[in-house]
Amino acid sequence: MAKGEKKVAYFAKLEHLLSTYQTIFIVNVDNVSSQQMHIVRQSLRGEAEILMGKNTMVRRALRGLISTNPNYEALLPFVKGNIGFVFTNGDMKETREKIISNRVAAPARPNAIAPADVFVPAGNTGMEPGQTSFFQALGIPTKIARGTIEITNDVHLVKIGEKVGASEATLLNKLGISPFTYGLVVTQIYDNGATFSSAVLDITEDDLVDRLMEGITTIASISLAVDYLALPAIPHLTINVFKDILALSVATDYTIKAAESIKELLDNPEAMAAAAAAASSAAAPAAGDSAAPAAAEEEEESDDDMGFGLFD
């Protein structure tokens, strides 16, 4: 197939996938092997389709389709770097899990950006003492034990986001440490014209309810503080007004039903004292009951001594 024909076929395939599927995962495929891609394609078979291609060709195809669907323009800013598209109409969480689940451990390479912090654990390295200077150059504390080099403390060798130096990569390879794992990374999701981070899929219903309640509480607090009526503040305002009415009823001769019991207690201090005494006496047996098992337990422990001392 000629080069021009390949482009036409690619444009036609991209247009078909865009019209068939409503959700697109934009994935970064840095350091992903062809074998990994094959495994991911197999896991998604029947549920999603993967399309790779040169970014210039993808952008040209998208610009040509914007006239038919302006929403495709939202994809253009994310067509950069080593990326691909995963098209699906299935459950987004399940599809994402299948995309990112296949990860492979890989050795550190010089000048690679560390996707995670790298630590060298303390312990015997099995390396001969002649290589001590190699560790000293990296600032790694060592000692000679049983004729081999031993690292005395855990060392934070490479920080996340930093470039891996040639010496660090050599050391990790000598120690047989493969600190990184590589696989497809979901950078953005397109769904029915909207684009969003994959972190949105981690939001649960409980998170939404919590945020809603936080917002309602904030609105109610502001409403009460500035004396402006808002719907979330109505229950609080109602309670406050009721308290004012209750206090007014207690302080005056005008009586409402809710204030009757309070007024009776205020008019009859002896009844109030009797009620307080009854409440305290009801609490006392409960405290006594809780203390009784403890006393019984002490008695049992003393019985266990059988009357003998430690040296009898």
Phi, psi and omega per residue, in radians:
M1 nan 2.298 -3.128
A2 -1.186 2.838 -3.089
K3 -1.057 -0.746 3.130
G4 -1.120 -0.674 3.129
E5 -1.166 -0.619 3.095
K6 -1.106 -0.710 3.115
K7 -1.116 -0.756 3.132
V8 -1.081 -0.764 -3.138
A9 -1.134 -0.674 3.135
Y10 -1.152 -0.791 3.123
F11 -1.041 -0.726 -3.129
A12 -1.143 -0.700 3.139
K13 -1.161 -0.758 3.128
L14 -1.090 -0.734 3.119
E15 -1.105 -0.699 3.125
H16 -1.114 -0.766 -3.129
L17 -1.171 -0.685 3.125
L18 -1.124 -0.613 -3.129
S19 -1.437 -0.356 -3.090
T20 -1.552 -0.648 -3.038
Y21 -1.970 2.513 -3.131
Q22 -1.707 -0.278 -3.113
T23 -2.082 2.361 3.119
I24 -2.258 2.198 2.996
F25 -1.665 2.137 3.037
I26 -1.607 2.074 -3.004
V27 -2.089 2.468 3.034
N28 -1.595 2.335 -3.043
V29 -2.086 0.474 3.089
D30 -1.033 2.366 3.066
N31 1.080 0.327 3.111
V32 -1.657 2.208 -3.111
S33 -1.386 2.845 3.116
S34 -1.125 -0.548 3.109
Q35 -1.151 -0.718 3.086
Q36 -1.086 -0.765 3.129
M37 -1.059 -0.669 3.131
H38 -1.119 -0.728 -3.138
I39 -1.137 -0.731 3.130
V40 -1.126 -0.740 3.111
R41 -1.041 -0.714 3.130
Q42 -1.130 -0.734 -3.113
S43 -1.175 -0.438 -3.109
L44 -1.697 -0.008 -3.059
R45 -1.034 2.268 -3.128
G46 1.524 -0.216 -3.120
E47 -2.051 -0.510 -3.084
A48 -2.714 2.860 3.101
E49 -2.250 2.454 3.131
I50 -1.845 2.358 3.096
L51 -2.274 2.137 3.059
M52 -1.883 2.895 3.122
G53 2.973 2.866 3.097
K54 -1.181 2.455 -3.082
N55 -1.062 -0.674 -3.140
T56 -1.101 -0.673 -3.140
M57 -1.251 -0.650 3.122
V58 -1.144 -0.784 -3.134
R59 -1.107 -0.706 3.135
R60 -1.116 -0.717 3.139
A61 -1.153 -0.730 -3.136
L62 -1.143 -0.738 3.129
R63 -1.083 -0.590 3.119
G64 -1.244 -0.363 -3.111
L65 -1.742 -0.123 -3.120
I66 -1.092 -0.552 -3.140
S67 -1.109 -0.540 3.130
T68 -1.527 -0.526 3.105
N69 -2.543 1.726 -3.102
P70 -1.056 -0.327 -3.139
N71 -1.105 -0.430 -3.120
Y72 -1.120 -0.338 3.130
E73 -1.100 -0.453 3.136
A74 -1.150 -0.315 -3.142
L75 -1.433 -0.449 -3.001
L76 -0.992 -0.777 -3.107
P77 -1.080 -0.303 -3.072
F78 -1.763 0.007 3.101
V79 -1.530 1.380 3.140
K80 -2.710 2.630 -3.093
G81 1.359 -2.865 -3.098
N82 -1.597 1.486 -3.015
I83 -2.135 2.904 3.041
G84 -2.577 3.015 -3.122
F85 -2.017 2.420 2.990
V86 -2.089 2.009 -3.078
F87 -1.717 2.380 3.140
T88 -2.750 2.744 2.952
N89 -2.060 0.118 -3.095
G90 -1.490 -3.005 3.116
D91 -1.128 2.229 -3.031
M92 -1.167 -0.690 -3.129
K93 -1.116 -0.783 -3.128
E94 -1.139 -0.720 3.140
T95 -1.136 -0.765 3.131
R96 -1.059 -0.715 -3.131
E97 -1.068 -0.709 3.127
K98 -1.197 -0.588 -3.127
I99 -1.180 -0.785 -2.993
I100 -1.646 -0.117 -3.022
S101 -1.249 -0.508 -3.078
N102 -1.532 1.768 3.123
R103 -2.212 2.527 -3.063
V104 -2.178 2.332 3.075
A105 -1.180 2.470 -3.095
A106 -2.474 2.563 3.104
P107 -1.227 2.755 3.100
A108 -1.299 2.391 3.110
R109 -2.022 2.502 3.120
P110 -0.994 2.419 3.105
N111 1.283 0.032 3.067
A112 -1.339 2.536 3.092
I113 -1.409 2.195 -3.089
A114 -1.241 2.069 3.084
P115 -1.377 -0.100 -3.137
A116 -2.727 2.818 3.068
D117 -1.174 2.511 -3.130
V118 -2.074 2.167 3.111
F119 -2.040 2.446 3.016
V120 -1.797 2.049 -3.057
P121 -1.306 2.663 3.047
A122 -1.179 2.598 3.122
G123 2.534 3.088 -3.119
N124 -1.322 2.319 -3.108
T125 -1.632 -0.311 -3.076
G126 1.342 0.090 -3.115
M127 -1.614 2.593 -3.083
E128 -1.262 2.678 -3.082
P129 -1.025 -0.392 -3.131
G130 -1.108 -0.252 -3.116
Q131 -1.748 0.278 -3.128
T132 -1.047 -0.673 -3.113
S133 -1.049 -0.514 3.129
F134 -1.109 -0.719 3.121
F135 -1.255 -0.666 3.137
Q136 -1.082 -0.661 3.137
A137 -1.102 -0.489 3.129
L138 -1.660 0.034 3.113
G139 1.257 0.531 -3.121
I140 -1.741 2.105 -3.121
P141 -1.234 2.303 -3.103
T142 -2.436 2.932 2.984
K143 -2.592 2.835 3.117
I144 -1.640 2.158 3.133
A145 -2.371 2.110 3.118
R146 0.995 0.665 3.056
G147 1.369 0.177 3.115
T148 -2.347 2.877 -3.129
I149 -1.445 2.316 3.107
E150 -2.132 2.263 3.081
I151 -1.420 2.204 -3.005
T152 -1.476 -0.500 -3.113
N153 -2.380 2.671 3.015
D154 -1.079 2.436 -3.075
V155 -2.183 2.266 3.043
H156 -1.447 1.645 -2.964
L157 -1.375 -0.808 -3.106
V158 -2.346 2.321 3.113
K159 -1.611 2.643 -3.134
I160 -1.023 2.365 3.131
G161 1.564 -0.196 3.128
E162 -1.543 2.772 3.047
K163 -1.371 2.461 3.092
V164 -1.423 2.137 3.116
G165 -1.316 2.858 -3.125
A166 -1.118 -0.696 -3.134
S167 -1.160 -0.735 3.124
E168 -1.096 -0.745 -3.141
A169 -1.112 -0.722 3.131
T170 -1.096 -0.773 -3.140
L171 -1.074 -0.814 -3.115
L172 -1.077 -0.662 3.124
N173 -1.210 -0.651 3.112
K174 -1.119 -0.645 -3.128
L175 -1.454 -0.061 3.136
G176 1.243 0.505 -3.133
I177 -1.725 2.136 3.027
S178 -1.885 1.612 -2.915
P179 -1.411 -0.287 -3.021
F180 -1.956 2.661 2.988
T181 -2.152 2.425 -3.092
Y182 -2.136 2.553 3.107
G183 -3.033 -3.088 3.113
L184 -1.188 2.388 3.129
V185 -2.096 2.155 3.121
V186 -1.356 2.003 -3.121
T187 -1.653 -0.515 -3.118
Q188 -2.797 2.724 3.116
I189 -2.200 2.333 3.060
Y190 -1.937 2.238 -3.136
D191 -2.515 1.978 3.098
N192 0.890 0.759 3.066
G193 1.623 -0.189 3.141
A194 -1.862 2.501 3.069
T195 -2.046 2.473 -3.124
F196 -2.737 2.842 3.141
S197 -1.254 2.672 3.126
S198 -1.183 -0.300 3.117
A199 -1.102 -0.382 3.120
V200 -1.070 -0.532 -3.120
L201 -1.217 -0.276 3.134
D202 -1.487 -0.125 -3.139
I203 -1.307 2.249 -3.127
T204 -1.786 2.991 3.082
E205 -1.101 -0.627 3.106
D206 -1.098 -0.673 3.094
D207 -1.084 -0.738 -3.131
L208 -1.135 -0.746 3.131
V209 -1.114 -0.749 -3.140
D210 -1.067 -0.783 3.137
R211 -1.140 -0.668 3.110
L212 -1.091 -0.786 3.139
M213 -1.141 -0.642 3.069
E214 -1.069 -0.750 3.132
G215 -1.133 -0.744 3.125
I216 -1.099 -0.743 3.128
T217 -1.105 -0.722 3.139
T218 -1.120 -0.777 3.134
I219 -1.091 -0.743 3.129
A220 -1.101 -0.732 -3.134
S221 -1.112 -0.781 3.138
I222 -1.134 -0.724 -3.135
S223 -1.052 -0.756 -3.140
L224 -1.228 -0.613 -3.096
A225 -1.227 -0.654 -3.084
V226 -1.751 0.056 3.116
D227 1.042 0.766 3.109
Y228 -2.066 2.233 -3.055
L229 -1.277 2.148 3.037
A230 -2.359 2.647 -3.041
L231 -0.955 -0.795 -3.131
P232 -1.121 -0.344 -3.096
A233 -1.545 -0.191 -3.059
I234 -1.017 -0.784 3.106
P235 -1.034 -0.715 -3.140
H236 -1.169 -0.741 3.121
L237 -1.106 -0.685 3.128
T238 -1.084 -0.787 3.127
I239 -1.109 -0.742 -3.136
N240 -1.095 -0.737 3.118
V241 -1.131 -0.714 3.110
F242 -1.072 -0.719 3.107
K243 -1.069 -0.720 3.132
D244 -1.117 -0.744 3.129
I245 -1.120 -0.737 -3.141
L246 -1.096 -0.768 3.126
A247 -1.132 -0.669 3.118
L248 -1.153 -0.703 3.129
S249 -1.134 -0.713 3.141
V250 -1.171 -0.618 -3.070
A251 -1.445 -0.223 -3.086
T252 -2.150 -3.127 3.121
D253 -1.446 -0.160 3.130
Y254 -1.405 2.177 -3.036
T255 -2.029 2.318 2.979
I256 -1.895 2.846 -3.023
K257 -1.055 -0.678 -3.096
A258 -1.175 -0.360 -3.097
A259 -1.684 -0.087 -3.047
E260 -1.060 -0.843 -3.097
S261 -1.130 -0.643 3.128
I262 -1.153 -0.758 -3.136
K263 -1.123 -0.652 3.127
E264 -1.097 -0.715 3.118
L265 -1.183 -0.686 3.125
L266 -1.187 -0.619 3.137
D267 -1.321 -0.374 -3.079
N268 -2.235 1.406 -3.107
P269 -0.990 -0.572 3.138
E270 -1.079 -0.700 3.119
A271 -1.131 -0.657 3.107
M272 -1.122 -0.745 3.123
A273 -1.123 -0.692 3.127
A274 -1.132 -0.689 3.128
A275 -1.146 -0.689 3.124
A276 -1.152 -0.711 3.132
A277 -1.135 -0.682 3.119
A278 -1.122 -0.687 -3.139
A279 -1.156 -0.714 -3.132
S280 -1.222 -0.639 3.127
S281 -1.216 -0.529 3.097
A282 -1.235 -0.555 3.140
A283 -1.340 -0.504 -3.078
A284 -1.111 -0.839 3.121
P285 -1.030 -0.630 3.140
A286 -1.087 -0.714 3.108
A287 -1.170 -0.667 3.119
G288 -1.123 -0.694 -3.140
D289 -1.105 -0.668 -3.122
S290 -1.260 -0.501 -3.136
A291 -1.366 -0.488 -3.088
A292 -1.048 -0.824 3.120
P293 -1.040 -0.619 -3.132
A294 -1.138 -0.743 3.128
A295 -1.128 -0.713 3.123
A296 -1.097 -0.657 -3.133
E297 -1.161 -0.685 3.101
E298 -1.104 -0.706 -3.128
E299 -1.111 -0.717 3.122
E300 -1.102 -0.702 -3.133
E301 -1.120 -0.694 3.138
S302 -1.178 -0.585 3.117
D303 -1.165 -0.531 -3.098
D304 -1.140 -0.320 -3.123
D305 -1.233 -0.376 3.094
M306 1.055 0.345 3.082
G307 1.408 0.104 -3.126
F308 -1.870 2.505 3.040
G309 -1.521 -3.132 -3.066
L310 -1.148 -0.611 -3.047
F311 -1.947 0.287 3.132
D312 -1.275 nan nan
